Amino acid sequence: MKIEIIKCLQDNYSYLIIDETNKNACVVDPSEAAPIIDFVEKNSINLKYVLNTHHHHDHIGGNKELKKKYNLK
């Protein structure tokens, strides 16, 4: 298991929890989609899930775009 910290917005972070054996991953609190998509595409990660700690925009801002692009649960 590996955790990658992804800088989002000006002062936030999202986290990718990656299973290194199959490159499946979950993103936690994606405040925006672009940095997540960039990392996932560059590293051939299979994004499968999104988790949110709470509903504020700086934690869920990227949900819709990521869910649509990767058919996330």
C-alpha positions as CSV (number, residue, x, y, z in Angstrom):
1,M,0.0,0.0,0.0
2,K,1.3,3.4,-0.9
3,I,-0.1,6.9,-0.2
4,E,0.5,9.8,-2.5
5,I,-0.2,13.4,-1.4
6,I,-1.6,15.5,-4.2
7,K,-1.6,19.3,-3.9
8,C,-5.0,20.8,-4.8
9,L,-6.3,24.4,-4.9
10,Q,-3.9,26.8,-3.2
11,D,-3.8,25.3,0.2
12,N,-5.3,21.8,0.2
13,Y,-4.3,18.3,-0.4
14,S,-5.9,15.1,-1.6
15,Y,-4.6,11.7,-1.0
16,L,-4.3,8.6,-3.3
17,I,-4.3,5.3,-1.5
18,I,-2.7,2.9,-4.0
19,D,-2.5,-0.9,-4.0
20,E,1.0,-1.3,-5.5
21,T,0.3,-4.9,-6.6
22,N,-2.4,-4.0,-9.1
23,K,-2.3,-0.1,-9.1
24,N,-5.9,0.2,-8.0
25,A,-6.5,3.3,-6.0
26,C,-8.9,5.4,-4.0
27,V,-8.8,9.2,-3.8
28,V,-9.6,10.9,-0.5
29,D,-11.1,14.4,-0.5
30,P,-10.5,15.4,-4.2
31,S,-11.0,19.2,-4.0
32,E,-10.3,19.5,-7.7
33,A,-10.1,16.9,-10.5
34,A,-7.2,18.1,-12.6
35,P,-4.2,17.3,-10.3
36,I,-5.7,13.9,-9.6
37,I,-6.2,13.1,-13.3
38,D,-2.7,14.3,-14.1
39,F,-1.1,12.0,-11.5
40,V,-3.3,9.0,-12.3
41,E,-2.7,9.3,-16.1
42,K,1.1,9.8,-15.7
43,N,1.4,6.8,-13.4
44,S,-1.1,4.4,-15.0
45,I,-3.2,4.2,-11.8
46,N,-6.6,2.5,-11.9
47,L,-8.7,4.9,-9.9
48,K,-11.7,3.0,-8.5
49,Y,-13.1,4.8,-5.5
50,V,-13.6,8.2,-4.0
51,L,-13.9,8.9,-0.3
52,N,-14.9,12.2,1.3
53,T,-14.3,13.1,5.0
54,H,-17.1,15.7,4.8
55,H,-19.1,17.8,2.3
56,H,-17.2,21.1,2.1
57,H,-16.2,22.2,-1.4
58,D,-12.5,22.0,-0.6
59,H,-13.0,18.3,0.0
60,I,-15.6,17.4,-2.7
61,G,-15.0,19.8,-5.6
62,G,-13.5,17.2,-7.9
63,N,-16.0,14.4,-7.2
64,K,-18.4,14.8,-10.2
65,E,-15.7,15.1,-12.8
66,L,-13.7,12.2,-11.4
67,K,-16.8,10.0,-10.9
68,K,-17.8,10.7,-14.5
69,K,-14.3,10.1,-16.0
70,Y,-13.5,7.0,-14.1
71,N,-16.9,5.6,-13.2
72,L,-16.0,5.7,-9.5
73,K,-17.9,4.2,-6.6
